[in-house]
Amino acid sequence: MADAGEEENRLRRKAMTANPDYIEAIQESVHTAPYPELIGMKIAALEFDSCCIELELGKRHMQPFGIVHGGVLATLIDTATFWAAFGRFRNELRSPFFIASVGTFAVPVNPG
């Protein structure tokens, strides 16, 4: 049996489910924004506390050694975390914010 805190969290998440029309409007605004359009990034799925980004890798995403540029990976992480967190903020707090992160690229990402 779930404790009271778990049940409260479940009910809160259920109550905070976004309107599908709102999600679609966000996805469209991101898809047509200059930078996401430039690199070919799309929000494939967006829910409360969850965001899935799609990117079809191409030559434009590679660094000179033929592996994906770290900036592309950082962009995907930054975008997914921003939109996953976006629903947690009240309307008046939805001004631009950033998420500080430090990453270590241990294994190169290759196309395919």
GROMACS elastic network, one bead per residue, 0.5 to 0.9 nm:
[ bonds ]
;  ai    aj funct       b0    kb
    2     5     6  0.80180   500
    2     6     6  0.59489   500
    2     7     6  0.63516   500
    3     6     6  0.54411   500
    3     7     6  0.63755   500
    3     8     6  0.87316   500
    4     7     6  0.51257   500
    4     8     6  0.60860   500
    4     9     6  0.86516   500
    5     8     6  0.50632   500
    5     9     6  0.62297   500
    5    10     6  0.86361   500
    6     9     6  0.51297   500
    6    10     6  0.61897   500
    6    11     6  0.86840   500
    7    10     6  0.50279   500
    7    11     6  0.61898   500
    7    12     6  0.85353   500
    8    11     6  0.51773   500
    8    12     6  0.60698   500
    8    13     6  0.86504   500
    9    12     6  0.50020   500
    9    13     6  0.61519   500
    9    14     6  0.85379   500
   10    13     6  0.52843   500
   10    14     6  0.62308   500
   10    15     6  0.86793   500
   11    14     6  0.50284   500
   11    15     6  0.61088   500
   11    16     6  0.85872   500
   12    15     6  0.50729   500
   12    16     6  0.61462   500
   12    17     6  0.88942   500
   13    16     6  0.50486   500
   13    17     6  0.64901   500
   13    48     6  0.72829   500
   13    49     6  0.88361   500
   14    17     6  0.55667   500
   15    18     6  0.86352   500
   16    48     6  0.68653   500
   16    87     6  0.79285   500
   16    88     6  0.85616   500
   17    20     6  0.88000   500
   17    47     6  0.71445   500
   17    48     6  0.61097   500
   17    87     6  0.89224   500
   18    21     6  0.84683   500
   18    22     6  0.68698   500
   18    23     6  0.67238   500
   18    47     6  0.69140   500
   18    48     6  0.68529   500
   18    87     6  0.79434   500
   19    22     6  0.52070   500
   19    23     6  0.64080   500
   19    24     6  0.87789   500
   20    23     6  0.50234   500
   20    24     6  0.61613   500
   20    25     6  0.86182   500
   21    24     6  0.50658   500
   21    25     6  0.61889   500
   21    26     6  0.87126   500
   22    25     6  0.50614   500
   22    26     6  0.62783   500
   22    27     6  0.86464   500
   23    26     6  0.51615   500
   23    27     6  0.61879   500
   23    28     6  0.86401   500
   23    45     6  0.87509   500
   23    46     6  0.66685   500
   23    47     6  0.78188   500
   24    27     6  0.50669   500
   24    28     6  0.61373   500
   24    29     6  0.86045   500
   24    46     6  0.88458   500
   25    28     6  0.51513   500
   25    29     6  0.61534   500
   25    30     6  0.86426   500
   26    29     6  0.51485   500
   26    30     6  0.62077   500
   26    31     6  0.85558   500
   26    43     6  0.88253   500
   26    46     6  0.89066   500
   27    30     6  0.52154   500
   27    31     6  0.60419   500
   27    32     6  0.86764   500
   27    42     6  0.74790   500
   27    43     6  0.57973   500
   27    44     6  0.79945   500
   27    45     6  0.84349   500
   27    46     6  0.79866   500
   28    31     6  0.50220   500
   28    32     6  0.62124   500
   28    33     6  0.85456   500
   28    42     6  0.88556   500
   28    43     6  0.86584   500
   29    32     6  0.54069   500
   29    33     6  0.61013   500
   30    33     6  0.51428   500
   30    34     6  0.85383   500
   30    35     6  0.88403   500
   30    36     6  0.66308   500
   30    37     6  0.80821   500
   30    41     6  0.86351   500
   30    42     6  0.71884   500
   30    43     6  0.73819   500
   31    34     6  0.83725   500
   31    36     6  0.61685   500
   31    37     6  0.59686   500
   31    40     6  0.82195   500
   31    41     6  0.70984   500
   31    42     6  0.55561   500
   31    43     6  0.72984   500
   32    35     6  0.85870   500
   32    36     6  0.72439   500
   32    37     6  0.58562   500
   33    36     6  0.58647   500
   33    37     6  0.59794   500
   33    38     6  0.85115   500
   34    37     6  0.52173   500
   34    38     6  0.59817   500
   34    39     6  0.88895   500
   35    39     6  0.64675   500
   35    40     6  0.84009   500
   35    41     6  0.84759   500
   36    39     6  0.54463   500
   36    40     6  0.57743   500
   36    42     6  0.69475   500
   37    41     6  0.63116   500
   37    42     6  0.80256   500
   38    41     6  0.79046   500
   39    55     6  0.78829   500
   39    56     6  0.89916   500
   39    57     6  0.89001   500
   39    60     6  0.78224   500
   39    61     6  0.75443   500
   39    72     6  0.82794   500
   40    54     6  0.83671   500
   40    55     6  0.59577   500
   40    56     6  0.69344   500
   40    57     6  0.84197   500
   41    53     6  0.68439   500
   41    54     6  0.57824   500
   41    56     6  0.76354   500
   41    76     6  0.80611   500
   42    45     6  0.89726   500
   42    52     6  0.85997   500
   42    53     6  0.56640   500
   42    54     6  0.52095   500
   42    55     6  0.65224   500
   43    46     6  0.68477   500
   43    51     6  0.71283   500
   43    52     6  0.59737   500
   43    54     6  0.62418   500
   43    79     6  0.88523   500
   43    80     6  0.81748   500
   43    83     6  0.89883   500
   44    51     6  0.77004   500
   44    52     6  0.54370   500
   44    53     6  0.54231   500
   44    54     6  0.58882   500
   45    50     6  0.78744   500
   45    51     6  0.56567   500
   45    52     6  0.50118   500
   45    53     6  0.71674   500
   45    54     6  0.89998   500
   46    49     6  0.82690   500
   46    50     6  0.58984   500
   46    52     6  0.64530   500
   46    53     6  0.87786   500
   46    83     6  0.74569   500
   46    84     6  0.71608   500
   47    50     6  0.50208   500
   47    51     6  0.62517   500
   47    52     6  0.89869   500
   47    83     6  0.87505   500
   47    84     6  0.70742   500
   47    87     6  0.82760   500
   48    51     6  0.80870   500
   48    83     6  0.88350   500
   48    84     6  0.63852   500
   48    85     6  0.76974   500
   48    86     6  0.82105   500
   48    87     6  0.58496   500
   48    88     6  0.76521   500
   49    81     6  0.86492   500
   49    83     6  0.80408   500
   49    85     6  0.57617   500
   49    86     6  0.80200   500
   49    87     6  0.70716   500
   49    88     6  0.76342   500
   50    80     6  0.77927   500
   50    81     6  0.80832   500
   50    83     6  0.75967   500
   50    85     6  0.77899   500
   51    79     6  0.85505   500
   51    80     6  0.52839   500
   51    81     6  0.72757   500
   51    82     6  0.86587   500
   51    83     6  0.61985   500
   51    84     6  0.50278   500
   51    85     6  0.88537   500
   52    80     6  0.63761   500
   52    84     6  0.86663   500
   53    76     6  0.67595   500
   53    77     6  0.87957   500
   53    79     6  0.77622   500
   53    80     6  0.62848   500
   54    76     6  0.84795   500
   55    76     6  0.84394   500
   57    60     6  0.78889   500
   57    61     6  0.62699   500
   57    62     6  0.83293   500
   57    68     6  0.80830   500
   57   111     6  0.62091   500
   57   112     6  0.78046   500
   58    61     6  0.56268   500
   58    62     6  0.72541   500
   58    68     6  0.89708   500
   58   111     6  0.73806   500
   59    62     6  0.54876   500
   59    63     6  0.86195   500
   59    66     6  0.82813   500
   59    68     6  0.88651   500
   59   111     6  0.87737   500
   60    63     6  0.83054   500
   61    67     6  0.82150   500
   61    68     6  0.56775   500
   61    69     6  0.60465   500
   61    71     6  0.88681   500
   61    72     6  0.66676   500
   62    65     6  0.75776   500
   62    66     6  0.54708   500
   62    67     6  0.52447   500
   62    69     6  0.52415   500
   62    72     6  0.87179   500
   62   110     6  0.86323   500
   62   111     6  0.85407   500
   63    66     6  0.56909   500
   63    67     6  0.58398   500
   63    68     6  0.60618   500
   63    69     6  0.50444   500
   63    70     6  0.84738   500
   64    67     6  0.75628   500
   64    69     6  0.87655   500
   65    68     6  0.87480   500
   66    69     6  0.86974   500
   66   110     6  0.72872   500
   66   111     6  0.83525   500
   67    70     6  0.88942   500
   67   108     6  0.61733   500
   67   109     6  0.57257   500
   67   111     6  0.71240   500
   68    71     6  0.84117   500
   68    72     6  0.69459   500
   68    73     6  0.75915   500
   68   108     6  0.70768   500
   68   109     6  0.54589   500
   68   110     6  0.61091   500
   68   111     6  0.72674   500
   69    72     6  0.55038   500
   69    73     6  0.69800   500
   69    74     6  0.89800   500
   69   108     6  0.89103   500
   69   109     6  0.84347   500
   70    73     6  0.51266   500
   70    74     6  0.61393   500
   70    75     6  0.85548   500
   70   105     6  0.76402   500
   70   108     6  0.88455   500
   70   109     6  0.89889   500
   71    75     6  0.60219   500
   71    76     6  0.86406   500
   72    75     6  0.50660   500
   72    76     6  0.63653   500
   72    77     6  0.87757   500
   73    76     6  0.51780   500
   73    77     6  0.63224   500
   73    78     6  0.85824   500
   73   109     6  0.89176   500
   74    77     6  0.51262   500
   74    78     6  0.59598   500
   74    79     6  0.84616   500
   74   103     6  0.82091   500
   75    78     6  0.50484   500
   75    79     6  0.59581   500
   75    80     6  0.84429   500
   76    79     6  0.52619   500
   76    80     6  0.60627   500
   76    81     6  0.85139   500
   77    80     6  0.53158   500
   77    81     6  0.60727   500
   77    82     6  0.84509   500
   78    81     6  0.54121   500
   78    82     6  0.60632   500
   78    83     6  0.87210   500
   78    98     6  0.83503   500
   78    99     6  0.72269   500
   78   100     6  0.89158   500
   78   101     6  0.84869   500
   79    82     6  0.51968   500
   79    83     6  0.62650   500
   79    84     6  0.84858   500
   80    83     6  0.54650   500
   80    84     6  0.60039   500
   80    85     6  0.85725   500
   81    84     6  0.51064   500
   81    85     6  0.60988   500
   81    86     6  0.84407   500
   81    99     6  0.77160   500
   82    85     6  0.53189   500
   82    86     6  0.59616   500
   82    97     6  0.83142   500
   82    98     6  0.74345   500
   82    99     6  0.72429   500
   83    87     6  0.74380   500
   84    87     6  0.68739   500
   84    88     6  0.83414   500
   85    88     6  0.56027   500
   85    89     6  0.74944   500
   86    89     6  0.59203   500
   86    90     6  0.89082   500
   86    94     6  0.72117   500
   87    90     6  0.77665   500
   87    94     6  0.88433   500
   89    92     6  0.79848   500
   89    93     6  0.58101   500
   89    94     6  0.60465   500
   90    93     6  0.53562   500
   90    94     6  0.65213   500
   91    94     6  0.53137   500
   91    95     6  0.83676   500
   92    95     6  0.72256   500
   93    96     6  0.85040   500
   94    97     6  0.78505   500
  105   108     6  0.70130   500
